[in-house]
Amino acid sequence: MDIQKFADTFFSPACIVSVQKKADGGYGDIRLAAGNKKYIEMIDMRINNKEFYVSEDAGDTFVPNSLYSKYFPKSRSFEDVCYKAAIQKIPVHTYGHVDNVDIWFDIYAVPLELEDEDVCYCAYTVTPSKNADIIFNTANTVQTSNDVLKTCIKLHKANNLKDAMENVISEIRAICKAECCTVLLLNDAEATYSILATDFKTNSKLKRVTEFEGFYDIATSWISMIGNENDCIIIQDKADMDYYSRINNPWYLTLVEAGVESVVLFPLRQGLEILGFIWATNFDTDDTMRIKETLELTTFFVSSHIARYKVIKHLKHMSYTDALTELPNRFACTDHIADLISRRKKFTAVSIDLNHFKSINDSLGLEAGNQVLIEISERWKALSGDETTAVQNFITRINGDEFMLVICDYNSDEELKDIIEKYADALSEPLTVDGCDLYITASFGYAEYPTDAQTADSLISHADAAMNEIKKANSSDHILGFTSDILRNEHILEVENKIRAALENNTIYFNLQPQYDMDHKLRGFEALARMKDTDGTPISPGEFIPIAEKVGLIDKVDSMVFQKATLFFSSLIKKTGLDLTLSINASVRHIMKNGFVEEICDLIKNSGLSTDQLEIEITESILIDSAEKALQCINELKSIGVKFAIDDFGTGYSSLSYLNKIPVNLLKIDKSFIDRINSNESSNQYVKAMISMGHIMGLDVISEGVEKSEQVEVLRSIGCDFIQGFIWGRPMSAEDAEKLVSDIANNTDFSH
């Protein structure tokens, strides 16, 4: 996640705050990691106005990731709010002054799921408000205040806003002794309204708001009738009704038709924005002032919690929505599938991949490719929102030109295939981009739960396998359901048998590829699995490793490499006395296997290798597919000193919200980015951004696949820490690695 882009999504002044987490549970440095335009303008105004405090080293403008005390006086209350939100993960809403200026600010601090070993984050927004005066300067009676506080405190503990609000409004209606009490929310973007909560006295004959057509127009007409923030509308007798019949006759007519004789109505505000309204009707008019006080206080609490709910909803929308297409993203897809499986509901996952999409990017550019993705998403979005059928379908964008469709509530295989065909047919009309008519096709592979798989991972994997199979066929057929034959074609079976034989005969071996810092000082080696055919010919790891993963043998291959490599490396370290790191690759399947932690501990014990000399490389996919269990395993091993690295960083589905949960030490940038670093400016900037992000998170960064001296120079200039590639060392045998290390050990500067 791009922290700056995330900050820019807020309408109010907002910043992303980082809080250093100490081992004792306390906190250290608090920094303003990023801010949106309004927040930065507020900071810059402070810097240029001598009446406000700023530190001497504040500079001329806001600098991201600065200590907050550069721009504001040290504040225990600010620090407490940020600590609660960032570290304790508790959303906070409060009020405050800044530098004793006579303006109250609405302050919201919302936890963000972005953290590394010792830094946590929260979103912090400030909005000028006078609502606090209702609480702090109120003339309300003690009894009224106590009644409202006792009722509205329930909102703080609520997980479901609507259910909690229904309960609160029921009690507020009783306190007001009114016939009805209602909370209405406005949606100006869609020109609609919704009833968040309403409660009627038993046997009430009042008409409901929903019985009147065009009530949104009536509700918005109240805005012009309300003055400053503390104003409200009160109708308590015929004279009042006559007055409103003249200035707002449409509303007056609905009041009469509904059976309303008296009403107190308050706007629900967030800053200058009106979120909706709250009102009580048909009460004892001799008690009007007490009812006004009750609703005035209730308005404060209800507005605050609706605003907080909107902020949290906004954050969830951001983390579950693809920024380009506005479709649900991979996180939303995996959560949806997990929910369906938890309910034992039959459904089908459809893996979709656009055919020849790369040629569009190559020939017309990335912008044209993005327009194609947006247009296709709009067409598919319309299909998923079709309410004319009982079949439920959920379309998501996974990555690049990959989509996942989840279909529920179909009655037959024919109905299922008809739905998939509709998504294929939606591409039959050409897309016009930059004056070019483009004809797009896609490959669809599907797998059904629970028939084809019993877990989310295997279901998605089987759908992907079916999609890849039909894509490889390159025929007029474009839809294929999963069968076991897909995983067991002749070539896969042949290689699988060779892997099994190598495991049985203990002939899986390893090569070591050196890793260096930018001064050509040896950091260590990565152990790479290798295998030979029966005739002694090497089998490409690019061939046998994916098949080992597909047929479930990769954990056994890993284990054999682990055992042999750790024994050799421990012996090498003892001989030379050098401080080097051995990196080993662990697959998702291997880490998820029961006993993985014990296996690594046994390796360390049996080999005599120091824990801080062992580094386990994991891929980004584990951050999505198995994050919770992976985190448990990683934390156990991390606690004894084992290091972790994210391999092929930038090619998968990583998100800061997941990445910050995994306590890794190193990011490995994939070779595909390094290949283009000198010829493609966007790749250059992307690598630079990944290195910067890694450093911000306190991680070292290594670039893989470095083959040219020009690449080394660019990586050195943008702050890369280590490199691995043919330029300084191809994968080598154990004997050659031993010779290399021995030569270095005899050289006092520890370089080669």
PyMOL commands that set and color helices and strands:
alter all, ss='L'
color gray80, all
select helices_A, chain A and resi 3-8+37-47+68-70+76-86+132-136+142-157+161-176+209-211+215-221+223-225+238-247+249-258+285-320+330-342+357-364+366-384+413-425+456-473+484-487+490-504+541-550+554-576+588-592+596-607+611-613+621-625+627-638+656-659+671-675+681-696+709-717+734-745
alter helices_A, ss='H'
color red, helices_A
select strands_A, chain A and resi 14-21+27-35+66-67+92-96+104-115+119-129+180-187+192-200+233-235+263-270+273-281+347-354+392-399+402-408+431-433+436-438+442-449+479-481+509-517+522-532+538-539+581-585+614-619+643-649+666-669+700-704+722-724
alter strands_A, ss='S'
color yellow, strands_A
deselect
rebuild
show_as cartoon
